[in-house]
Every structure is written in C-alpha cells, then in structure tokens.
Amino acid sequence: MPYVNIKITNENVTPEKKAALIAGATKLLQDVMGKNPATTVVVIDEVNTDNWGIGGETVTVRRQRGQ
C-alpha cells in the first residue's frame, strides 16, 4: 500500500487543486510502479509559511521580498 505525503505551504490552495494533486500522485504510482489506486494513500499537509524555511529564513519573509 503506497503512502504519499505532499507538503505544501498554506497559500490558498483550492480543494480542486488538492484533488488534482491526489489524483495525479495516485495515477503516477499506478503508471510507473503498477500500484493499485484503491490502496494508494495520499496525504496533503499544509504548512504555515512561518513554519517553512529556505536558505535560513521563513517563506513568509521571502514572500514579502517577492521571492
């Protein structure tokens, strides 16, 4: 049973986009690995930008600078 954990920043990701991520990850495992979609688990974790760091600073700070 494959388990996929997708971590994204919580910046207005719509339910439709989340559904597309889940469907896409499931299909990828089916196509590449031959895994059964009925037993593939996909979890999306939305992380606050204050809790995600890149290059020694938070994503919040980077977004404020336009990065």
N, C-alpha and C positions, 0 to 999 in steps of 0.2 A: 504494500500500500504506500504509494508515494506521498510525501508530505512536502509542500512548498510553502515557504514563508516569505512574503513580499513585504518589505518595509519601505514606506514612503512618508514624506512629510505631509502633515495635515493641512494642505493648502487647497481647499475647495475641490477635492476630488469627488466627482458626482457618483451616485450609485450606478449609473450607466457605465462609467469608466471602470469602476471596481468590477462590475460584472464582466466587462470585456477582458480585464486582467485575469480574472478567474478562468474564463472560458479559454483564453489564449494559453495560459500556463498548462491547463488540462490537456488541450489539443497538442501542445508541444511535446508533452510526455508521452502521449499516445503515438504521435507520429515518429518521434525519434527513438523511444525506448519500447514501444509496443505495450505501454501500460494501459490498464483498464480505466477508462474515465469514471466509472461508477465507484471505484475505490481510491480515486485521487483526491487528496485533501489539499485545499489552498486556503491559506490564512493571510489576510492583509492587516498589517499593523500600521496604524497612522501615528507618526511620532511628531510631537510638537517641535517646531523649528528651534526653540530654545534648548531642546534636548538632543540636537543633532549637530555634531561638529565636523568641520572640514578645515584642514590647514590651521588648526589651533584656535578657531573661532566658531561661534554658532552660525547656523544657517540664517537665523534672524538678522544678525549683523551683516552677513554677506548680502542678503536680500535688500537691506536698507541701502547698501552701496551699489545695488544694481547688478550683482553677480549671480 
